Amino acid sequence: MLYEESADDPKMLTLAMHCQMAFPATGKVYDEAIKYAKSFPDVWFARRIDIVR
């Protein structure tokens, strides 16, 4: 949905993980989410410093 909405206005999704949440099941969910997002054209993965620059 966010990708579709970005056709009109830029959108940003922030994924963050706290060290107390870092266990294998959570990592798998993050991996799947990133793979899914990368399947769309023109999706930019950036660090915060990249956005500032």
Distance bins in CASP14 RR format, pairs under 12 A and 6 or more apart:
PFRMAT RR
TARGET T0000
AUTHOR 0000-0000-0000
RMODE 2
METHOD distances of the structure
MODEL  1
1 7 0 0 0 0 0 1 0 0 0 0 0
1 11 0 0 0 0 1 0 0 0 0 0 0
1 13 0 0 0 0 0 1 0 0 0 0 0
1 40 0 0 0 0 0 1 0 0 0 0 0
2 8 0 0 0 0 0 1 0 0 0 0 0
2 9 0 0 0 0 0 1 0 0 0 0 0
2 10 0 0 0 0 0 1 0 0 0 0 0
2 11 1 0 1 0 0 0 0 0 0 0 0
2 12 0 0 0 0 1 0 0 0 0 0 0
2 13 1 0 1 0 0 0 0 0 0 0 0
2 14 0 0 0 0 0 1 0 0 0 0 0
2 33 0 0 0 0 0 1 0 0 0 0 0
2 36 0 0 0 0 0 1 0 0 0 0 0
2 37 0 0 0 0 1 0 0 0 0 0 0
2 40 0 0 0 0 1 0 0 0 0 0 0
2 43 0 0 0 0 1 0 0 0 0 0 0
3 10 0 0 0 0 0 1 0 0 0 0 0
3 11 1 0 0 1 0 0 0 0 0 0 0
3 12 0 0 0 0 0 1 0 0 0 0 0
3 13 0 0 0 0 1 0 0 0 0 0 0
3 36 0 0 0 0 1 0 0 0 0 0 0
3 37 0 0 0 0 1 0 0 0 0 0 0
3 38 0 0 0 0 0 1 0 0 0 0 0
3 39 0 0 0 0 1 0 0 0 0 0 0
3 40 1 0 1 0 0 0 0 0 0 0 0
3 41 0 0 0 0 1 0 0 0 0 0 0
3 42 0 0 0 0 1 0 0 0 0 0 0
3 43 1 0 0 1 0 0 0 0 0 0 0
3 44 0 0 0 0 0 1 0 0 0 0 0
4 11 0 0 0 0 1 0 0 0 0 0 0
4 40 0 0 0 0 1 0 0 0 0 0 0
5 11 1 0 1 0 0 0 0 0 0 0 0
5 12 0 0 0 0 0 1 0 0 0 0 0
5 13 0 0 0 0 0 1 0 0 0 0 0
6 12 0 0 0 0 1 0 0 0 0 0 0
6 13 0 0 0 0 1 0 0 0 0 0 0
6 37 0 0 0 0 0 1 0 0 0 0 0
6 40 0 0 0 0 1 0 0 0 0 0 0
6 41 0 0 0 0 0 1 0 0 0 0 0
6 42 0 0 0 0 1 0 0 0 0 0 0
6 43 0 0 0 0 1 0 0 0 0 0 0
6 44 0 0 0 0 0 1 0 0 0 0 0
7 40 0 0 0 0 0 1 0 0 0 0 0
7 41 0 0 0 0 0 1 0 0 0 0 0
7 42 0 0 0 0 0 1 0 0 0 0 0
10 42 0 0 0 0 0 1 0 0 0 0 0
10 43 0 0 0 0 0 1 0 0 0 0 0
10 44 0 0 0 0 1 0 0 0 0 0 0
10 46 0 0 0 0 0 1 0 0 0 0 0
10 51 0 0 0 0 0 1 0 0 0 0 0
11 37 0 0 0 0 0 1 0 0 0 0 0
11 40 0 0 0 0 0 1 0 0 0 0 0
11 42 0 0 0 0 0 1 0 0 0 0 0
11 43 0 0 0 0 0 1 0 0 0 0 0
11 44 0 0 0 0 0 1 0 0 0 0 0
12 37 0 0 0 0 0 1 0 0 0 0 0
12 43 0 0 0 0 0 1 0 0 0 0 0
12 44 0 0 0 0 1 0 0 0 0 0 0
12 45 0 0 0 0 0 1 0 0 0 0 0
12 46 0 0 0 0 1 0 0 0 0 0 0
12 48 0 0 0 0 0 1 0 0 0 0 0
12 50 0 0 0 0 0 1 0 0 0 0 0
12 51 0 0 0 0 1 0 0 0 0 0 0
13 33 0 0 0 0 1 0 0 0 0 0 0
13 34 0 0 0 0 0 1 0 0 0 0 0
13 36 0 0 0 0 0 1 0 0 0 0 0
13 37 1 0 0 1 0 0 0 0 0 0 0
13 40 0 0 0 0 0 1 0 0 0 0 0
13 43 0 0 0 0 1 0 0 0 0 0 0
13 44 0 0 0 0 0 1 0 0 0 0 0
13 45 0 0 0 0 0 1 0 0 0 0 0
13 46 0 0 0 0 0 1 0 0 0 0 0
14 33 0 0 0 0 0 1 0 0 0 0 0
14 45 0 0 0 0 0 1 0 0 0 0 0
14 46 0 0 0 0 0 1 0 0 0 0 0
14 47 0 0 0 0 0 1 0 0 0 0 0
14 48 0 0 0 0 1 0 0 0 0 0 0
14 51 0 0 0 0 0 1 0 0 0 0 0
15 21 0 0 0 0 0 1 0 0 0 0 0
15 26 0 0 0 0 0 1 0 0 0 0 0
15 27 0 0 0 0 0 1 0 0 0 0 0
15 29 0 0 0 0 1 0 0 0 0 0 0
15 30 1 0 0 1 0 0 0 0 0 0 0
15 31 0 0 0 0 0 1 0 0 0 0 0
15 32 0 0 0 0 0 1 0 0 0 0 0
15 33 1 0 0 1 0 0 0 0 0 0 0
15 34 1 0 0 1 0 0 0 0 0 0 0
15 36 0 0 0 0 0 1 0 0 0 0 0
15 37 0 0 0 0 1 0 0 0 0 0 0
15 45 0 0 0 0 1 0 0 0 0 0 0
15 46 0 0 0 0 0 1 0 0 0 0 0
15 47 0 0 0 0 0 1 0 0 0 0 0
16 22 0 0 0 0 0 1 0 0 0 0 0
16 26 0 0 0 0 0 1 0 0 0 0 0
16 30 0 0 0 0 0 1 0 0 0 0 0
16 48 0 0 0 0 0 1 0 0 0 0 0
17 23 0 0 0 0 0 1 0 0 0 0 0
17 26 1 0 0 1 0 0 0 0 0 0 0
17 27 1 0 0 1 0 0 0 0 0 0 0
17 29 0 0 0 0 1 0 0 0 0 0 0
17 30 1 0 0 1 0 0 0 0 0 0 0
17 31 0 0 0 0 0 1 0 0 0 0 0
17 33 0 0 0 0 0 1 0 0 0 0 0
17 34 0 0 0 0 0 1 0 0 0 0 0
18 26 0 0 0 0 1 0 0 0 0 0 0
19 26 0 0 0 0 0 1 0 0 0 0 0
20 26 0 0 0 0 0 1 0 0 0 0 0
21 27 0 0 0 0 1 0 0 0 0 0 0
21 29 0 0 0 0 0 1 0 0 0 0 0
21 30 0 0 0 0 1 0 0 0 0 0 0
22 28 0 0 0 0 0 1 0 0 0 0 0
22 29 0 0 0 0 0 1 0 0 0 0 0
22 30 0 0 0 0 1 0 0 0 0 0 0
23 29 0 0 0 0 0 1 0 0 0 0 0
23 30 0 0 0 0 0 1 0 0 0 0 0
24 30 0 0 0 0 0 1 0 0 0 0 0
24 31 0 0 0 0 0 1 0 0 0 0 0
25 31 0 0 0 0 0 1 0 0 0 0 0
25 32 0 0 0 0 0 1 0 0 0 0 0
26 32 0 0 0 0 0 1 0 0 0 0 0
26 33 0 0 0 0 0 1 0 0 0 0 0
27 33 0 0 0 0 1 0 0 0 0 0 0
27 34 0 0 0 0 1 0 0 0 0 0 0
27 35 0 0 0 0 0 1 0 0 0 0 0
28 34 0 0 0 0 0 1 0 0 0 0 0
28 35 0 0 0 0 0 1 0 0 0 0 0
29 35 0 0 0 0 0 1 0 0 0 0 0
29 36 0 0 0 0 0 1 0 0 0 0 0
30 36 0 0 0 0 0 1 0 0 0 0 0
30 37 0 0 0 0 0 1 0 0 0 0 0
31 37 0 0 0 0 0 1 0 0 0 0 0
31 38 0 0 0 0 0 1 0 0 0 0 0
32 38 0 0 0 0 0 1 0 0 0 0 0
32 39 0 0 0 0 0 1 0 0 0 0 0
33 39 0 0 0 0 0 1 0 0 0 0 0
33 43 0 0 0 0 0 1 0 0 0 0 0
33 45 0 0 0 0 0 1 0 0 0 0 0
34 40 0 0 0 0 0 1 0 0 0 0 0
34 43 0 0 0 0 1 0 0 0 0 0 0
34 45 1 0 0 1 0 0 0 0 0 0 0
35 43 0 0 0 0 0 1 0 0 0 0 0
35 45 0 0 0 0 0 1 0 0 0 0 0
36 43 0 0 0 0 1 0 0 0 0 0 0
37 43 1 0 1 0 0 0 0 0 0 0 0
37 44 0 0 0 0 0 1 0 0 0 0 0
37 45 1 0 0 1 0 0 0 0 0 0 0
38 44 0 0 0 0 0 1 0 0 0 0 0
38 45 1 0 0 1 0 0 0 0 0 0 0
44 50 0 0 0 0 1 0 0 0 0 0 0
44 51 0 0 0 0 1 0 0 0 0 0 0
45 51 0 0 0 0 0 1 0 0 0 0 0
46 52 0 0 0 0 1 0 0 0 0 0 0
46 53 0 0 0 0 1 0 0 0 0 0 0
47 53 0 0 0 0 1 0 0 0 0 0 0
END
